[in-house]
Amino acid sequence: MTTFYLNYGKTQIGVEIPEQKILNVIMPNPSHGKRDKEEEIKRAIMNPISASLEEIVTPQSSIALLPSDITRPCPSYNIIPILLRELNSIGVKDERVKIVFTNGLHRRNTRDEKIMLLGKKIVEKIKCIDHDAKQKQKYIGDTSHHTPVYINSDVLDCDIKIGIANIDIHVFAGYSGGAKSILPGVSGVETIVKNHYMIYEYFDRTRSGILEGNPIREDMEEAAKLAGLDYIVNVVLDDKKKIVTTVAGDPLRAHRRGVETCDRIYKVPIREKADIVVASAGGFPKDINLYQATKAMDNSTFAIKNGGTIVLFAECPEGVGSEELDRLLNSKSWEEVIQKGKDGGSYAPYGFRAVAKMGIKVVLISSISIEKTARTPIIGARDAKEAIEKAIQIEGEGATITVMPFAGSTLPTYDV
């Protein structure tokens, strides 16, 4: 037996796998987190891709800083103090700055979470606003994909908008970061739903690691341009959540530079697909709920044979994380989940598209009760041993197993 210690929430779970069955262990490619993260962030801000802050900001400018919410591991607590010092050096006073969390359709952040994301000092001295997609939205036009763009008026009221995020593999936008600070970050419900609903029409073009020709990403970038996203500070993190590189400047060009680094670390070539993939979402916050953890499940489908079985480790302390997805999961099959979502105008089952298309079974180890998963196509397991045994029972004693300890970020690339 080979023992793997997989991240699960804020802890780890030991998983024993028969050594002779192991086909691949898909880890991020080697990278080196910066020892001095402050210097790395300063370096990027002082050497931006295109215009500098000094060129676009005046002492009279009002500023909207747009950091990620609690579902993302972006170290905004490192980035924002440096940005504020730079803005202050230009002559912008703190009272001309507001922070709007890019919640999209996620819940509001608690005060403790805001402090975790920004640090107590920032929370106490800068006005912090939780974006609410149902309130204070202003229409500013349509994209070429006919998406009506409604944006948070607190953001639109500011002269300068600065997106703060980490760049990671994303299940349908290709990558996180960049324009996502605007759409879905601070967009209205109608805008987000219209954009995300394209998952059904363009499955092959709206998947992890695809930018060019991805209509959802194109739509996001058009919306960001309409909204006037001026500047971004985005980071690429290693598997220990340390900063590998920082990019700053133009929302499109800087983002693409960051994607190049993301690809070097997280795109991992494989020569053969397995019958079973044992995957961890990567721990908190990637497994804060099932809605987020399905991104790891989708990445796992790139390493598995049609009809195979995924064993997903995701704590999900907040349960399913979406009332809509919770309702849709009460189905007999993945195909039914997807069809109900499509018919009902819901993109909530986005992470289950590939498992439905490929006929994949899913065994889940989480804090979600076995009784609850029994009402869904998910196969619940009480512990790691039971989960592995169930997968082998389904696939047979001759089954091969691939292990993905950081499935929420790692994208297997397979060329026939």
Salt bridges, closest charged atoms under 4 A:
GLU38 OE1 - ARG85 NH2 3.75
GLU39 OE2 - LYS42 NZ 3.67
GLU40 OE2 - ARG43 NH2 2.81
ASP69 OD2 - HIS106 ND1 2.66
ASP94 OD2 - LYS125 NZ 3.48
GLU113 OE2 - ARG107 NH2 2.71
GLU124 OE2 - ARG111 NH2 3.71
GLU124 OE2 - LYS120 NZ 3.96
ASP130 OD2 - LYS114 NZ 2.99
ASP132 OD2 - ARG108 NH2 3.51
ASP154 OD1 - LYS98 NZ 3.88
ASP154 OD2 - LYS136 NZ 2.84
ASP168 OD2 - LYS286 NZ 2.42
GLU212 OE2 - ARG256 NE 3.91
GLU218 OE1 - HIS145 NE2 3.31
GLU221 OE2 - ARG217 NH1 3.56
GLU221 OE2 - ARG256 NH1 2.85
ASP239 OD1 - LYS240 NZ 3.68
ASP263 OD2 - LYS267 NZ 3.86
ASP275 OD1 - LYS305 NZ 3.30
ASP298 OD1 - ARG207 NH2 3.25
GLU318 OE2 - ARG107 NH2 2.63
ASP326 OD1 - LYS372 NZ 3.03
GLU386 OE2 - ARG382 NH1 3.95
GLU386 OE2 - LYS390 NZ 3.13
GLU389 OE2 - LYS385 NZ 2.60
GLU395 OE2 - LYS361 NZ 3.41
GLU397 OE1 - LYS21 NZ 3.94
